């Protein structure tokens, strides 16, 4: 854990002790985004207004592991995940779609595109 309160503009953060992943994120943002890095870091911290510290920490760690360090990318990890196996495509109110048939793809055409011949 590290404390982050640098400069006079960080007074609201005085006394905050954040997990180390936040420090890693801040250093990467500041290195990769020059003057916008600190602003982007603050946008990430504002996620704490709506999500628990544990959830944001998990999202930051996950984002760092895949190299997606913007606030918007981190916020994606905080969205509720619905198990797609429990979802169902419903045609209620769309009877015209019942007659739609989609042919299976012709794999040979992909092979031709890759230069594998016919």
Order of alpha helices (4+ residues) and beta strands (2+ residues): beta-beta-alpha-alpha-alpha-alpha-alpha
